[in-house]
Amino acid sequence: MLVDIALDAVGSDKAPEPEIKGAILACRELPVRIHLVGPSSELRDLLDEHLENEELPIVIHHASERIGMEEKAAQAYRSKKDSSMRVGLRLVHDRKCAGFVTAGNTGAAMATAKGVLGALPGVDRPALATPMPSSTGNPCVLLDVGANVDCKAHNLEQFAVMGEMYARSVLKIAHPRVGLLSIGEEETKGNDLTREAFPLLKALPIKFIGNVEGRDIFSGLADVIVCDGFVGNVALKTSEGVGRFVRDVLRESLTRTVTAKVGALLSRQAFNDFRRRLDYREYGGAQLLGVRGVCVIGHGSSNDRAIFNGIRVAYEFAHAGTNERIEQEFMRRPNRKPGQGEDDASDATIH
């Protein structure tokens, strides 16, 4: 049986070309039906051009508006009633699709998802979670990586629960190790937010290993690392920059020093493996945890491979029932303290 996935066809910087190609790749390799959302005539012409009479499970839903990268999240959500994001997320809300993928404006995607789908009971703010490569070969889930600039301690507590469930459901880790990102391992290290969050995470029924430092994101020490969206986004973008730097330096060094054909072939194979482990496009974007539906948000610079992997992540989340499990987890938790649940993160996003 095919799983229906809605795709914002006009979200990326070079849309809709990467979205069309990514949708075609996904339909060829995954048991999915793709619902392209955007200006129907433009999408139909480009789709016909790339398909060349090939029959694939791809349908088009018309949306007359698109949200630009520089637009304010809450304003775009309120004013653009027929945006590709809103139409696509409505398909998820109406259960016509099992998930939604976009490479558009992150803040607008979060605000629209929260407005159209609603937050899970017990979740004050959704969080963006993304897998990060580690030296062990197993990814580490980092969240929040950009949905919430400012957080309170109970937000980090909720992120820990959602991230732990992500690791169990999607990464198939039986007992994920959860760490709190700080500037030192000691419980007393950090700022007011991390010091206040530490005892909350420690009291959770999870395998909390305490504070971890930035270098531990890649060491394999933790399976889940929790932080606020400002810190997480800086860590994510810094990691991507370092990855590109190392990749470029390594390529230059290999080109200059390797001369023998056999050595060149082996070095090229090793380099390609290294590049894939660092390439964000292979991880398919960040999952927005805490909303009532699957929503994957990718880079604006996504190419067709990144779009394909975003669809793959949405399919895996829907297939695993991760959102439903997170909701059940929160339903089993004790009542929250007074004052929680009053946050409004519509404008507290990183674009």
C-alpha positions, 0 to 999 in steps of 0.5 A: 500500500502506498503512503501519501506524502504532500510536498511543497513544490515551491519551497526551495531556493530553486523551486520547483525543479528540485521538488519535481526531481525529488518526487520522481526519485521517491516514487521510483524507490519508495512505496509513496504517492506524492502530492505536489502542491503549488501552481498547477499549470507550472507544475504540470508542464515541468512534471510532464517534461521530466516524466516522458510518458512514465507513469508514477503515483504523483498528483498535483494540488493547486495553491496560488500563493507561496511564502518567501524566505524573508517573510515574517512567519506569523504574518505569512500564516495569517495573510496567505490562506492559499499558500503551498504550505497551508494547502499541503498541511491541510491535506495532512490535517484532513488525513488525505496525506500522512506527512508534509515536506517543505524546503521553504521558510522554516519559521513560516512552516512551523507557524503554519503547521502549529496553526493548521495541525495544532500541537500535541496535548502537553506540548507547549512548543514544537521542536525541530529535530535533526540527526547528526553524524557521529564517529560511531556511525550512528546518528545523534538526534539534536533538538531544537535546531531552530524552531524556538529562539527563547525557551523555558526549562519545561520546554527543554523537558518536553524536547527531551521526551520527544527526542527520546521517542524519536530515537526509539521509534525511528532510529530503533535505539532501545534505550536512548542516552539523552544529554543536555547541551551545556558548557561543561559536564558538571551539573552546576555548569551552564546558564540559568536555562540549563541549570534549571532544566537539569533536574527536570530532565533528571526526573524524567523516566529516560536514560539521562546522562547529564550535561554534554558539550558541543564536541559530544554531538559527534562523539557518539556519547549521547543518542539525543542532545537537547538545547534551545533553538538558538544554540541548536541552530548555531551548532547545526550551521557551524557543523555544516560549515566545518563539514564543507571546509574539511571536505574541500580541504580533503579534496584539494589535498587528495587531488594534489598528492594522489597520483597512482591510479589504484591509490586515486580510486581508493582515496576517491571511494573513501572521500565519497563515503566521508562526504556522504556522512557529513552531507546534510542532504543525506539526512532529509531535513528536520522533523517538526516534533510536537504537532499533530501530524508529520512535518519535515522541513529541509534546507532552502538550498535542497537539491533533488537528493535532499528532497528525496530524503525529506520524503523518505524521512516523512514516510518513515515517521508516518510508517513508524507512527512516531507522532502517535507514540509521542502523544501517548507518552505525553498523555501518560505524564502527570499534569503539568505545572500551572502556567505551562501551555501558555507559550506562543512561539509563532514569532519566536522562530529562526528563519 
